[in-house]
């Protein structure tokens, strides 16, 4: 059985003590002199104190020295290794939390850094789950965590976990990332460059109804995950490369720090709660069902029947289609799953995407299908047959009308895919504007004028682009027609 620490009597030392501790460990690092770790001047206004940075999260992993100045830090992690994230809150924030309860809720997650991969995050993670059944992208190492309460995971959110913690007490959560960066890189010839991830923490406080929905703070850092011990080798390689450069070139790069400070960022959108699903310590693994998308207006579920006039309007995607018409086009062409990803795309926006962009967003199979649909790549039918109505031709001759159709028989094309008698019956019924039930039988006129019953095998052996003149014989007693193909 797994246990987590809940140190009710152990409190943090003074914030200034922590500040000097991390500055010393990081060799005089200048990123941490923040107002929350110093006793501010008493003359500062309360508004200034409320607007000051209130939280700081520190990941116990070294940053890469091969990052240029003014760029975001990059941290290397080993797959499956436990890394501590220290969570700190300044004294001003502690006082504000007292009226609504002393506990906070934080959600830690691993997400894609690349925006294009963020669009297809659900498909990418589901593909990873298919190759690694029963595994999670992110886990909490509960025995090594300190001060966290009620850690929970969701079987549908493989990349996230949440927990409660008291900002007055020492708190650190230990995380394990089980996915590696190269697992989401298209395989070519080996040695592919892995994609970067983000470790993000979102913190909430309790509202008046007792729910943790009021957002307080979010921070994240950029990481790359390697196979076991791969991060150590990569960090060593980066240091050796930088040391070989001249002092002038080395001044363009950031120094390597022993720890990584998560920088403030926007909260992660559409954050579902894990609290009512599954505690992290529960045994076993429940297979996840696909995460449902909240479809925007104009995009319906697969069971929704779209009006025929709307269907004809958005049958072909054109640059002039609005956002709502583009959503309808995606639904009609069986791309309902991606309606949310393209919620703000017009027809022109979709058509500007390249083949590689669409594949990265939608995955290989759906991406190629969507690209072909956008480029209107029609599939050739299995059989094309040309038909002309004999009754129409005879009527024009009797009336003595001189028209192009009187001098020649005008044929209409019929495209067949299933190559069955039932399909041909439906096509002929549409050609004559009658019900398929009114076609009693279909015959083909053979040598010496004999009538041969048409069946599936005869249709399957018809030459492509065959042409026939149709003679329809009405049977009044049966309220139907005999169709004779000449």
C-alpha positions in Angstrom: 0.0 0.0 0.0 1.3 3.5 -0.9 1.3 6.3 1.6 1.9 10.0 1.3 3.3 12.4 3.8 1.0 14.8 5.5 3.2 16.7 7.9 0.7 18.6 10.0 3.2 19.9 12.5 6.1 20.8 10.1 6.0 24.4 8.8 8.2 26.2 6.3 11.1 28.2 7.6 11.1 31.9 6.8 10.8 32.7 3.1 14.1 34.7 3.2 15.9 31.6 4.4 14.6 29.7 1.3 15.6 32.5 -0.9 19.2 32.5 0.3 19.3 28.7 0.1 18.5 28.6 -3.6 20.7 31.6 -4.5 23.6 29.8 -2.9 22.8 26.5 -4.6 22.5 28.2 -8.0 25.8 30.1 -7.9 24.4 33.5 -7.4 21.5 33.1 -9.8 19.8 36.4 -10.4 16.3 35.0 -11.4 15.0 34.5 -7.9 15.2 37.9 -6.2 11.4 38.2 -6.3 9.3 40.3 -4.0 7.6 37.2 -2.5 10.9 36.0 -1.1 11.8 39.3 0.6 10.2 41.3 3.3 8.8 44.3 1.5 9.0 47.8 2.7 6.1 48.5 5.0 5.3 51.7 3.1 4.2 49.6 0.1 0.5 49.8 -0.5 -1.8 46.8 -0.1 -2.6 47.0 -3.8 1.0 46.5 -4.6 1.2 43.5 -2.3 -1.8 41.9 -3.8 -0.4 42.2 -7.3 3.0 40.8 -6.4 4.0 37.4 -7.5 2.5 35.0 -5.0 3.7 31.5 -5.9 6.9 29.9 -7.1 7.5 26.3 -8.2 11.1 24.9 -8.5 11.9 21.7 -10.4 14.8 19.8 -9.1 16.5 19.3 -12.5 19.4 21.2 -14.1 18.8 23.6 -17.1 20.8 23.2 -20.3 23.7 25.6 -21.0 23.0 25.4 -24.7 20.2 28.0 -24.6 20.8 31.5 -25.8 20.1 34.6 -23.8 16.5 35.9 -23.7 15.2 32.4 -24.7 13.2 30.2 -22.4 15.2 27.7 -20.4 15.3 24.0 -21.4 15.5 21.2 -18.9 16.4 17.5 -19.7 14.6 14.7 -17.8 15.0 11.0 -17.7 12.1 8.8 -18.6 10.4 7.4 -15.4 12.8 9.1 -13.0 11.3 11.0 -10.0 11.8 14.7 -10.0 10.8 17.0 -7.1 8.9 20.2 -7.6 9.0 22.5 -4.5 5.9 24.6 -4.1 6.1 27.9 -2.2 3.6 30.7 -1.4 4.4 34.1 0.1 3.0 35.3 3.4 0.7 37.9 1.9 -1.1 35.2 -0.1 -1.5 33.0 3.0 -3.5 35.7 4.8 -5.8 36.1 1.8 -6.6 32.4 1.8 -7.6 32.2 5.5 -11.3 33.2 5.0 -12.1 30.6 2.4 -10.0 27.7 3.8 -6.3 26.9 4.1 -6.1 24.2 1.4 -5.3 24.8 -2.3 -5.7 22.5 -5.3 -3.0 22.2 -7.9 -3.0 20.3 -11.2 0.3 19.2 -12.7 0.4 18.1 -16.3 2.7 17.4 -19.2 1.7 19.0 -22.5 3.2 19.7 -25.9 5.3 22.9 -26.3 4.7 23.0 -30.1 1.4 24.7 -30.8 0.7 22.5 -33.9 1.0 19.4 -31.7 -1.3 21.0 -29.1 -4.1 21.0 -31.7 -3.8 17.2 -32.1 -2.9 16.5 -28.4 -5.9 14.2 -27.9 -5.0 12.1 -31.0 -1.3 12.0 -30.2 -1.9 10.8 -26.6 -4.5 8.2 -27.7 -1.9 6.9 -30.2 0.7 6.7 -27.4 -1.8 4.9 -25.2 -2.5 2.4 -28.0 1.2 1.5 -28.1 1.7 1.6 -24.3 -1.6 0.0 -22.9 -1.9 0.5 -19.2 0.8 3.2 -18.9 0.4 6.9 -18.1 2.3 9.9 -19.5 2.6 11.5 -16.0 2.5 10.0 -12.5 3.0 11.2 -9.0 5.6 9.4 -6.9 3.6 9.5 -3.7 6.2 8.1 -1.3 8.7 10.8 -2.3 6.2 13.6 -2.2 5.8 15.8 0.9 2.7 17.6 2.2 0.3 16.7 -0.6 -3.1 15.5 0.4 -5.6 13.4 -1.6 -3.6 13.0 -4.8 -5.9 11.9 -7.7 -5.5 10.8 -11.3 -8.1 10.4 -14.0 -8.1 7.3 -16.3 -9.1 9.6 -19.2 -6.4 12.2 -18.5 -3.2 10.3 -19.0 -1.0 13.4 -18.8 -2.4 15.1 -15.6 -2.8 14.6 -11.9 -4.0 16.8 -9.1 -3.7 17.1 -5.3 -4.4 19.4 -2.4 -1.8 21.2 -0.3 -1.5 23.7 2.5 0.6 26.7 1.6 1.7 27.2 5.2 3.5 23.8 5.3 6.4 22.3 3.4 5.1 20.9 0.1 6.9 19.2 -2.7 5.4 16.9 -5.3 7.5 14.3 -7.0 6.6 13.6 -10.6 7.5 10.9 -13.2 7.2 11.5 -17.0 6.9 8.2 -18.8 6.8 9.4 -22.4 9.9 10.4 -24.3 10.2 13.2 -26.8 11.1 11.1 -29.8 7.9 9.1 -29.5 6.0 11.9 -31.1 8.4 12.5 -33.9 7.7 11.1 -37.4 10.0 8.1 -38.0 12.3 8.6 -41.0 15.9 7.4 -41.0 16.7 7.3 -37.3 18.2 9.9 -35.0 15.1 12.1 -35.0 15.0 15.2 -33.0 12.6 14.9 -30.1 9.7 17.3 -29.5 9.8 19.5 -26.4 7.1 19.2 -23.7 5.9 21.6 -21.0 5.5 20.8 -17.3 2.7 23.1 -16.1 1.1 23.6 -12.7 -2.2 25.4 -12.2 -3.3 26.3 -8.7 -6.9 27.0 -7.5 -8.5 28.1 -4.3 -11.9 27.1 -2.9 -14.9 29.3 -3.7 -17.9 30.0 -1.5 -19.6 26.7 -2.6 -16.6 24.6 -1.5 -15.3 23.9 -5.1 -11.7 24.6 -6.2 -12.5 26.7 -9.2 -11.0 30.1 -8.5 -7.7 30.3 -10.4 -4.8 31.7 -8.5 -1.6 31.0 -10.4 -0.1 29.1 -13.3 3.5 28.4 -14.2 5.4 26.1 -16.6 8.8 25.2 -18.0 10.1 23.6 -21.2 11.5 20.1 -20.9 12.7 17.3 -23.1 12.5 13.7 -22.0 15.0 11.0 -22.9 15.4 7.3 -22.2 16.9 6.5 -18.8 20.3 8.3 -18.3 19.9 10.0 -21.7 19.3 13.3 -20.1 22.6 13.1 -18.2 24.5 12.3 -21.4 22.7 15.1 -23.3 23.5 17.7 -20.5 27.1 16.6 -20.5 27.3 16.9 -24.3 25.8 20.5 -24.2 28.3 21.5 -21.5 31.2 20.2 -23.6 30.0 22.0 -26.7 29.7 25.3 -24.9 33.1 25.0 -23.2 34.8 24.6 -26.6 33.4 28.0 -27.8 35.3 31.2 -27.4 34.5 33.4 -24.4 32.7 35.9 -26.7 30.4 33.1 -28.0 29.8 31.7 -24.6 28.5 35.1 -23.4 25.6 34.6 -25.8 24.3 31.6 -23.8 22.7 31.3 -20.4 24.6 29.6 -17.6 23.4 26.2 -16.5 21.5 26.2 -13.2 21.1 23.3 -10.8 17.3 23.8 -10.6 14.6 25.1 -12.9 12.2 27.8 -11.9 8.8 27.5 -13.6 7.8 30.8 -15.2 4.3 32.3 -14.9 2.0 31.5 -17.8 -1.7 31.5 -18.8 -3.9 28.8 -17.2 -4.4 25.6 -19.3 -7.8 25.9 -21.0 -10.7 23.5 -20.5 -9.3 21.9 -17.3 -11.5 19.0 -16.3 -11.3 18.0 -12.6 -9.9 14.6 -11.6 -11.2 14.9 -8.0 -14.3 12.8 -8.5 -12.7 10.1 -10.7 -9.9 8.1 -9.2 -7.5 8.5 -6.3 -3.8 8.0 -7.2 -3.3 5.3 -4.7 -6.1 3.1 -6.0 -4.9 -0.2 -7.4 -5.3 -1.3 -11.0 -5.9 0.6 -14.1 -9.2 1.4 -15.8 -9.1 1.7 -19.6 -9.8 5.2 -20.7 -12.7 6.2 -23.0 -12.0 8.9 -25.6 -12.2 12.4 -24.1 -15.4 14.0 -25.5 -15.0 17.3 -27.3 -17.4 20.2 -26.6 -18.4 20.9 -30.1 -18.8 24.5 -31.1 -22.0 25.9 -32.5 -22.5 24.8 -36.1 -20.9 21.4 -35.6 -23.1 18.6 -34.5 -22.8 15.0 -33.3 -22.7 12.1 -35.8 -26.4 11.4 -35.3 -27.4 14.9 -36.3 -29.1 15.1 -39.7 -28.0 18.2 -41.7 -30.6 20.0 -43.8 -30.3 19.2 -47.5 -30.0 22.9 -48.5 -27.1 23.3 -46.1 -25.4 20.1 -47.4 -25.5 21.4 -50.9 -24.1 24.8 -49.8 -21.0 23.3 -48.2 -20.6 20.2 -50.4 -17.3 21.6 -51.7 -15.0 23.7 -49.5 -14.3 27.1 -51.0 -12.3 30.0 -49.6 -15.5 32.1 -49.3 -17.0 29.8 -46.6 -17.6 31.3 -43.2 -16.5 29.7 -40.0 -19.9 28.2 -39.4 -20.1 26.8 -42.9 -16.6 25.3 -42.5 -17.8 23.5 -39.4 -20.7 22.1 -41.3 -18.4 21.0 -44.1 -16.2 19.2 -41.6 -19.2 17.4 -40.1 -20.6 16.3 -43.5 -17.2 14.8 -44.5 -16.9 12.8 -41.3 -14.3 15.1 -39.6 -16.6 15.9 -36.6 -13.7 14.9 -34.2 -11.7 17.9 -35.4 -14.5 20.5 -35.3 -13.1 21.8 -32.0 -9.5 22.0 -33.3 -10.7 24.1 -36.3 -13.3 26.1 -34.4 -12.0 29.5 -35.6 -11.0 28.4 -39.1 -12.8 29.7 -42.2 -12.6 28.0 -45.6 -9.6 30.1 -46.6 -7.8 29.2 -43.4 -8.2 25.5 -43.9 -7.1 25.7 -47.6 -3.9 27.5 -46.6 -2.7 24.5 -44.5 -0.1 22.4 -46.1 -0.2 18.6 -46.2 2.5 18.3 -43.4 0.6 20.8 -41.2 -2.7 18.8 -41.5 -0.9 15.5 -40.8 0.7 17.0 -37.7 -2.6 18.3 -36.5 -4.9 15.4 -37.3 -2.5 12.4 -37.4 -1.4 10.4 -40.5 -4.7 8.6 -41.4 -7.2 11.4 -40.8 -4.7 14.1 -42.0 -4.3 12.5 -45.4 -8.0 12.0 -45.7 -8.7 15.6 -44.8 -6.0 16.9 -47.2 -7.5 14.8 -50.1 -11.0 16.2 -49.2 -9.7 19.8 -49.3 -8.1 19.2 -52.7 -11.2 17.6 -54.1 -9.5 14.4 -55.1 -12.5 12.4 -56.5 -12.4 8.6 -56.6 -13.2 7.0 -59.9 -16.4 4.9 -59.7 -16.1 1.2 -60.4 -18.5 1.3 -63.3 -19.9 4.1 -65.5 -23.0 3.4 -67.6 -24.7 5.8 -70.0 -28.5 5.7 -70.3 -31.0 7.3 -72.8 -34.8 7.1 -72.5 -36.4 5.7 -75.7 -39.8 7.0 -74.9 -38.6 10.6 -74.9 -36.9 10.1 -78.2 -40.0 8.6 -79.8 -42.2 11.3 -78.5 -40.1 14.0 -80.1 -40.2 12.2 -83.5 -44.0 12.0 -83.4 -44.4 15.7 -82.6 -42.1 16.6 -85.5 -40.0 18.8 -83.3 -36.6 19.8 -84.6 -34.3 19.9 -81.6 -30.8 18.5 -80.8 -32.4 15.7 -78.8 -34.6 14.7 -81.8 -31.6 14.3 -84.1 -29.6 12.5 -81.5 -30.2 10.5 -78.3 -29.1 12.4 -75.2 -27.5 10.1 -72.6 -27.2 10.6 -68.9 -24.4 9.0 -66.8 -25.0 6.5 -64.0 -22.1 5.7 -61.6 -22.1 2.4 -59.8 -20.0 1.4 -56.8 -21.6 -1.8 -55.4 -22.3 -3.3 -58.9 -25.6 -4.8 -57.7 -29.1 -5.0 -59.2 -30.4 -3.1 -56.2 -28.0 -0.2 -56.9 -28.9 -0.1 -60.6 -32.6 -0.1 -59.7 -32.2 2.9 -57.4 -30.2 4.8 -60.1 -32.9 4.1 -62.8 -35.7 5.1 -60.4 -33.9 8.5 -59.8 -33.5 8.9 -63.6 -37.2 8.3 -64.2 -38.3 10.2 -61.0 -40.2 7.2 -59.7 -40.0 5.0 -56.6 -37.6 2.0 -56.8 -40.5 -0.2 -55.8 -42.2 0.7 -59.1 -39.5 -1.0 -61.1 -40.8 -4.5 -61.3 -38.0 -6.0 -63.3 -34.9 -5.1 -65.4 -34.2 -6.9 -68.7 -31.4 -6.6 -71.2 -32.3 -7.2 -74.9 -30.0 -9.7 -76.4 -29.5 -11.3 -79.8 -32.7 -12.0 -81.9 -34.6 -9.7 -79.6 -34.7 -12.0 -76.6 -35.0 -10.5 -73.1 -32.4 -11.5 -70.5 -33.1 -11.0 -66.8 -30.5 -8.6 -65.3 -28.8 -9.8 -62.1 -25.7 -8.9 -60.0 -23.4 -11.1 -62.1 -24.4 -9.5 -65.4 -23.8 -6.0 -63.9 -20.4 -7.0 -62.6 -19.3 -8.1 -66.1 -20.5 -5.1 -68.0 -17.7 -3.2 -69.8 -17.0 0.3 -68.4 -18.8 3.2 -70.1 -21.4 0.9 -71.7 -24.4 2.7 -73.3 -28.0 1.6 -73.4 -31.4 2.9 -74.6 -34.0 2.3 -72.0 -37.5 1.2 -73.0 -40.0 1.5 -70.1 -43.1 -0.6 -70.3 -45.8 0.4 -67.8 -47.9 -2.4 -66.2 -51.1 -0.7 -65.0 -52.3 -3.7 -63.1 -49.2 -3.7 -60.9 -48.6 0.0 -61.0 -45.1 -0.5 -62.1 -42.6 -0.7 -65.0 -40.5 -3.2 -66.8 -37.1 -1.7 -67.8 -35.6 -3.0 -71.0 -32.0 -2.1 -71.8 -31.3 -2.1 -75.5 
